[in-house]
Amino acid sequence: MSDHVVSPKLYVAIFLALMVLTAATVWAAGQDFGAYNTAVAVGIAVTKATLVILFFMHVRWGGKLVQLFVASGFIWLGILLAITLADYVSRGWSLTNAP
């Protein structure tokens, strides 16, 4: 199996993109987007996570097996979140009804 050689220029470009996105995170934290506050924060976070996974973890150049494991990890995360949300939504109590 041959290893993929990544140019240092690409690493610097990805690093700079992550720094810009970090600045965007700090800027967005001070803004009021109304109902979209969470969506903006999650959008920036997902973009940063995608860059890290694809380039710094070399998933972009990995084989089909690596991509399968990454995808299965996200599917498992989705299952765990769905189970947690189902438990939270099915509870009959709320903080306003607490004694």
C-alpha positions in Angstrom: 0.0 0.0 0.0 1.4 3.4 -1.0 1.2 6.3 1.3 -0.2 9.6 0.1 2.2 12.5 0.5 0.5 15.7 1.4 2.0 19.1 0.5 2.9 21.3 3.5 1.1 24.1 1.6 -2.1 22.2 1.9 -1.7 21.8 5.6 -1.0 25.5 6.0 -4.1 26.3 3.9 -6.3 24.0 6.0 -4.8 25.5 9.2 -5.5 29.0 8.0 -9.1 28.0 7.0 -9.5 26.6 10.6 -8.2 29.9 12.0 -10.7 31.9 9.9 -13.5 29.6 11.0 -12.4 30.0 14.7 -12.6 33.7 14.2 -16.0 33.3 12.7 -17.1 31.3 15.7 -15.9 34.1 18.1 -17.6 36.7 15.9 -20.9 34.7 15.7 -20.9 34.2 19.5 -21.3 38.0 19.8 -24.1 38.3 17.3 -27.8 37.7 17.7 -29.2 35.5 14.9 -32.5 34.9 16.6 -33.7 31.4 16.1 -30.7 30.6 14.0 -28.0 31.0 16.7 -27.6 27.3 17.2 -27.8 26.5 13.4 -25.0 29.0 12.7 -22.8 27.7 15.6 -23.3 24.0 14.5 -22.7 24.9 10.9 -19.3 26.4 11.7 -18.5 23.5 14.0 -19.4 20.9 11.4 -17.3 22.7 8.7 -14.3 22.7 11.0 -14.8 19.1 12.0 -15.1 18.1 8.3 -11.8 19.8 7.5 -10.0 18.0 10.4 -11.4 14.6 9.5 -10.8 14.8 5.8 -7.3 16.3 5.8 -5.6 15.9 9.2 -6.9 12.4 9.7 -6.2 11.6 6.0 -9.7 10.2 5.4 -9.8 11.9 2.1 -7.0 9.7 0.8 -8.0 6.6 2.8 -9.4 3.5 1.2 -13.0 2.4 1.1 -12.6 0.5 4.5 -11.5 3.7 6.2 -14.4 5.6 4.8 -16.7 2.8 5.8 -15.5 3.1 9.4 -15.9 6.8 9.5 -19.4 6.6 8.1 -20.3 3.9 10.6 -19.1 6.1 13.4 -21.4 8.9 12.3 -24.3 6.5 11.9 -23.6 5.2 15.5 -23.5 8.9 16.7 -26.9 9.5 15.0 -28.4 6.4 16.7 -27.2 7.5 20.1 -28.6 11.0 19.6 -31.9 9.6 18.4 -32.2 7.4 21.5 -31.3 10.3 23.8 -33.8 12.6 22.1 -36.5 9.9 22.2 -36.0 9.6 25.9 -36.0 13.3 26.5 -39.2 13.9 24.4 -41.1 11.0 26.0 -40.8 12.2 29.5 -44.0 13.6 31.0 -42.5 16.1 33.3 -41.0 19.5 32.7 -39.3 22.1 34.9 -42.4 24.2 35.1 -44.3 21.2 36.7 -41.5 20.3 39.2 -42.4 20.7 42.9 
